Amino acid sequence: MGVVDMRQGPAGGSQISLDEVLSEGLLHCVYQPFVDVDSGAVLAFEALLRGPANTVWQSPMELLHAASRLGRLADLERASLRTSLADAAAFSQGRPVTLFVNVEPTTLTRRLDVLLEAVADRARHVQVVVEITERALADDLAGVLAGAEKLRAAGCAIALDDVGVHPESLAFIPLLRPEVVKLDLKLLRTVKDPVTVTVAGAVRAYAEQAGAEVVAEGIETPEDLTRAMVLGATLGQGWLWGRGEREFTPSTFRPERFAARPIGASLRATPYESVGAGRHIRHAPKHLLVPLSKTLELMAQQAAVPPVLFAAFEHVQFFRPSTVRRFTDLAATLPFVAAFGVDMPGEPAPGVRGGNLAVHDPLATEWTVVVLGAHTAAALMARDLGDTGPDADRQFEFVVTYDRALVTSAAHAMIGRLTPGG
């Protein structure tokens, strides 16, 4: 890579290139604490990237934008991670500590090797939480989940940042299952707004079900701290406790609150396989199950907080013109809609993600509709019994469930079959 000619020469500041910033170790991080809102204990620190003072690179956003534009984002991420992890080892003076590090979505999905190499070299007493923004999920849901699982396998928990910027993306939270949810700082200023109340309620419901931590950012005053508690925050971050320092304040190590919880085998199973023993299985012909399927689609459309919808049709031949019309309407209102089947194209209807199944994939014998969101969880999971008669009379064994854990497992099984980056 040649020398980049982007330079800045403000009064009193020397000109310097991005290449020099990266190659000469001119980056550094400052650290802002995470504080337990009930006890006041410092439980973790977030690394905030900074460049050389008195240059344009002092701004982390300018660094990120330029590195992305010039194809150096992975190099910037590598340098930032190495710097923050080395600081954490040194500033903690050997005491166990939890460190949050920010990564760009494209690094997670396209250059995961950079992240895994960096965290593999961390000191043994440094616990790492990898923070990504919510915009990453809609862009590449399968890629983000695959990357997150590999980071969890490496011992890193996942934090989802900027939650609430786009309320419709709340449906992705139970899919990623982050160990930490960070509320967008604007929510702290609008605690009485109905949209804010809806977002906070959805996050609170997820956190209670999953045992996740909820962080309120932007806390500057004791009044802000009270607002954060109203929003359901368990942790706070902001100028009330520090603006970012080149040191770690004394902290309490609570590793169980930031422990990685892998999604696991559900990504490789099928929805029907996730039903397991103990569920009452029923039999019915296809024509009686169609109304159940359409009712779930209607439930998705009418939900106050739009959910995601995944459907498996066995073969593309069953994704008929009437289905195309319905799914086009669904994709216009829901944050993510996917359809699976043998020979299913990449976009079987406008706005719909297609998942092409191999003929021998067990999912190719299942008919499943999954609706999952902040306040919605429902699924029809059926398996073809192999009848050769008229299509409407084909027999299926099936389960209809509103069990959130089971519905979530079914959704994960389907996401595992989407192609990352597609």
Secondary structure, DSSP 8 states (H G I E B T S, - for coil): ----------TT-----HHHHHHTT--EEEEEEEEETTT--EEEEEEEEE--TTSGGGSHHHHHHHHHHTT-HHHHHHHHHHHHHHHHHHHTTTS-EEEEEE--HHHHHH-HHHHHHHHHTS-TTEEEEEEEETHHHHH-HHHHHHHHHHHHHTT-EEEEEEETSSGGGGGGHHHH--SEEEE-GGGGG-TTSHHHHHHHHHHHHHHHHHT-EEEE----SHHHHHHHHHTT-SEE-STTT-S-BSS-------GGGG-----GGGGTS-TGGGS-TTS--EEEEHHHHHHHHHHHHHHHHH-SS--EEEEEEEEGGGS-HHHHHHHHHHHHHSS-EEEEEET--S-SSTT-EEEEE-TT-GGGGEEEEEEE-SS-EEEEEEEE----S-GGG-EEEEEEE--HHHHHHHHHHHHTTS-TT-
